Amino acid sequence: MDDDQQSSSSSDHNTHWIKIQDELKKRLIENDEFTWELPSSSSSSCSVNTKEILKYIGGVDISFVKEDPRIACGTLVVLEIPSLNVVYHDFSLTNLDIPYIPGFLAFREVPVLLKLIQKMKADAQANRFYPQLLMVDGNGSLHPRGFGLACHLGVLADLPTIGVAKNLHHVQGLNRSKISENDETVFLIGNAGRTLGAAVKSTLGSVKPIFVSVGHRMSLNTALKIVEMTCKYRIPEPIRQADIRSREYLRNNHVIVSTTTPISDA
């Protein structure tokens, strides 16, 4: 395929994916829509409390083999609140045929992560730990079209979802110069006047912020409270544990990789 054909094929893919994003975005909910309460709010509620308390938070991440970035390990972990102990984890070792294209990360990663979530939901034994919300290593509303990985996965999984990114997505005029070194939390307001997320120094003494944005069925204020609850280190523990375990799984297992897609589910 020559350069013109490759460019045309890429453009066709992008146009198709934008249409899918636009359709899914119609289902996006950017306010609190869930049946549980945060643990901190339960003590101030009335004595007869009909709501469940947030107990299980999921974290997802994907790691890649350095020698071949097509080989990936998708990981789902579930942590119990407030201990932050891991009560469930699962892996999917997969060959990814879709390359990384800025703005379309979800089309590369969501199929792997969604499969892990659906597998857990269908497993009667694992289902007792099914997450009440997901934390995603990636952006949500802080995205060129306001529909990043956390939004995409949240809508398809129908779960409250929070996007947590390590780097700032430069959209609507946002850049690091707008983040004061003295502020613990800086709300990120784009050129259109809309709050797209927040830069947060998540632990005492943190130098580098993380970038929190709404995924699905979750307000930014609630997302920030949950990030604060789950940070032992810079990265919230559900995402941190998913990252650690996915990289460890690859180190221990990538030697048996074949060309089958998916390669294995452990």
Beta strands, then each sheet from edge to edge (+ up, - down):
strand 1: 36-37
strand 2: 52-53
strand 3: 56-65
strand 4: 68-80
strand 5: 85-95
strand 6: 133-137
strand 7: 161-165
strand 8: 185-189
strand 9: 195-200
strand 10: 210-216
strand 11: 264-265
sheet 1: 1+ 2+
sheet 2: 8+ 9- 10+ 7- 6- 3- 4+ 5- 11+
end
